[in-house]
Amino acid sequence: MAEPNIIGGLLGGALIGLAAALLLLLNGRIAGISGILGGVIKSNVAGERSWRAAFILGLVGGAALDAFMRGGLPLRMQAAGPTLLLAGLLVGFGTRLASGCTSGHGVCGLARRSPRSLVATMIFMVVAALTVFMTRHIF
């Protein structure tokens, strides 16, 4: 089994933290990706839509640049299309139910010492662990 790329993980985490901190300091906004994406779709204010779109494009562009520089991303699909579609819908439902996503609660909420974000993040992690266990060992 290949050793994980620790430097890449540290660098990626630091960049996520930097982006979240800069968004809060410069724009007064929390870097919750589901909320940012929802604002791109729903917002009628041009200025609101443009910074949100730029943030999302930066996320996708960073991955695309990394893929280009490395000759592709080392991704392997773990499920078929219908399963991925159902999973995406469930994640969307969960972000609405939790009033935020893993980035909003886990990165920004925990940094702000939000008790609600601590509970939400613990629930995300427990459900994720149970899902992995069930899909690998039960189903």
NORPE-V949056 format. One record per residue. N is the residue number from 0. RES is the residue in one letter. PHI is phi in whole degrees, 0 to 359 (999 if undefined). BURIAL is b if it has 9 or more other ideal C-beta (glycine too) atoms within 8 Angstrom, else e. D_FIRST is the distance of its C-alpha to the first C-alpha in Angstrom with 1 decimal. Layout:
n->(N & N)
res->(RES & RES)
phi->(PHI & PHI)
burial->(BURIAL & BURIAL)
d_first->(D_FIRST & D_FIRST)
This chain:
n->(0 & 1 & 2 & 3 & 4 & 5 & 6 & 7 & 8 & 9 & 10 & 11 & 12 & 13 & 14 & 15 & 16 & 17 & 18 & 19 & 20 & 21 & 22 & 23 & 24 & 25 & 26 & 27 & 28 & 29 & 30 & 31 & 32 & 33 & 34 & 35 & 36 & 37 & 38 & 39 & 40 & 41 & 42 & 43 & 44 & 45 & 46 & 47 & 48 & 49 & 50 & 51 & 52 & 53 & 54 & 55 & 56 & 57 & 58 & 59 & 60 & 61 & 62 & 63 & 64 & 65 & 66 & 67 & 68 & 69 & 70 & 71 & 72 & 73 & 74 & 75 & 76 & 77 & 78 & 79 & 80 & 81 & 82 & 83 & 84 & 85 & 86 & 87 & 88 & 89 & 90 & 91 & 92 & 93 & 94 & 95 & 96 & 97 & 98 & 99 & 100 & 101 & 102 & 103 & 104 & 105 & 106 & 107 & 108 & 109 & 110 & 111 & 112 & 113 & 114 & 115 & 116 & 117 & 118 & 119 & 120 & 121 & 122 & 123 & 124 & 125 & 126 & 127 & 128 & 129 & 130 & 131 & 132 & 133 & 134 & 135 & 136 & 137 & 138)
res->(M & A & E & P & N & I & I & G & G & L & L & G & G & A & L & I & G & L & A & A & A & L & L & L & L & L & N & G & R & I & A & G & I & S & G & I & L & G & G & V & I & K & S & N & V & A & G & E & R & S & W & R & A & A & F & I & L & G & L & V & G & G & A & A & L & D & A & F & M & R & G & G & L & P & L & R & M & Q & A & A & G & P & T & L & L & L & A & G & L & L & V & G & F & G & T & R & L & A & S & G & C & T & S & G & H & G & V & C & G & L & A & R & R & S & P & R & S & L & V & A & T & M & I & F & M & V & V & A & A & L & T & V & F & M & T & R & H & I & F)
phi->(999 & 287 & 286 & 294 & 277 & 293 & 297 & 298 & 295 & 296 & 296 & 299 & 297 & 296 & 293 & 297 & 298 & 297 & 298 & 295 & 294 & 295 & 297 & 291 & 291 & 271 & 238 & 69 & 242 & 272 & 275 & 267 & 297 & 296 & 291 & 295 & 295 & 301 & 292 & 297 & 282 & 264 & 293 & 258 & 267 & 301 & 297 & 295 & 293 & 290 & 293 & 294 & 297 & 297 & 296 & 296 & 297 & 296 & 297 & 291 & 296 & 297 & 294 & 295 & 296 & 298 & 298 & 297 & 290 & 264 & 81 & 122 & 264 & 281 & 255 & 225 & 292 & 262 & 210 & 279 & 309 & 299 & 293 & 295 & 297 & 299 & 298 & 297 & 295 & 294 & 296 & 300 & 298 & 296 & 293 & 289 & 297 & 271 & 56 & 154 & 252 & 298 & 288 & 294 & 278 & 288 & 269 & 276 & 295 & 294 & 295 & 269 & 60 & 280 & 299 & 297 & 291 & 298 & 296 & 299 & 294 & 297 & 295 & 305 & 292 & 295 & 295 & 297 & 297 & 296 & 296 & 298 & 300 & 294 & 290 & 270 & 242 & 250 & 271)
burial->(e & e & e & e & e & e & e & e & b & e & e & e & e & e & b & b & b & e & b & b & e & e & b & b & e & e & e & e & e & b & b & b & b & b & b & b & b & e & b & b & e & e & b & e & e & e & e & b & b & e & b & b & b & e & b & b & e & b & b & e & e & b & b & e & e & b & b & e & e & e & e & e & e & e & e & e & e & e & e & e & e & e & e & b & e & e & b & e & e & e & b & b & e & e & b & e & e & b & e & b & b & e & b & b & b & b & b & b & b & b & e & e & e & b & e & b & b & b & e & b & b & e & b & b & e & e & e & e & e & e & e & e & b & b & e & e & e & e & e)
d_first->(0.0 & 3.8 & 6.6 & 9.1 & 12.3 & 14.7 & 17.7 & 17.5 & 17.4 & 20.3 & 22.2 & 21.9 & 23.0 & 25.8 & 27.0 & 27.1 & 29.1 & 31.3 & 32.1 & 32.9 & 35.1 & 36.9 & 37.6 & 39.1 & 41.1 & 42.3 & 42.7 & 43.0 & 40.4 & 37.3 & 34.1 & 33.5 & 32.1 & 33.6 & 37.0 & 36.8 & 36.0 & 38.7 & 41.1 & 40.5 & 41.5 & 44.3 & 45.9 & 49.2 & 49.5 & 48.5 & 47.3 & 45.1 & 43.5 & 43.0 & 41.0 & 38.8 & 38.2 & 37.4 & 34.8 & 33.1 & 33.3 & 31.8 & 28.7 & 28.4 & 29.5 & 26.9 & 24.0 & 25.9 & 26.4 & 22.7 & 21.9 & 24.7 & 23.7 & 20.1 & 21.2 & 19.9 & 17.8 & 14.3 & 15.6 & 15.1 & 18.0 & 17.5 & 21.2 & 24.3 & 27.1 & 29.4 & 26.8 & 25.8 & 29.6 & 30.2 & 27.4 & 28.9 & 32.3 & 31.2 & 29.7 & 33.0 & 35.0 & 33.0 & 33.6 & 37.3 & 37.4 & 35.8 & 37.9 & 34.9 & 31.2 & 28.2 & 28.9 & 32.6 & 32.2 & 28.8 & 29.3 & 33.0 & 34.4 & 32.6 & 33.6 & 37.2 & 36.9 & 37.8 & 37.9 & 37.6 & 34.4 & 33.0 & 33.8 & 32.5 & 29.2 & 28.8 & 29.7 & 27.2 & 24.3 & 25.5 & 26.0 & 22.6 & 21.0 & 23.4 & 22.8 & 19.0 & 19.8 & 22.6 & 21.0 & 18.0 & 20.0 & 23.6 & 24.1)
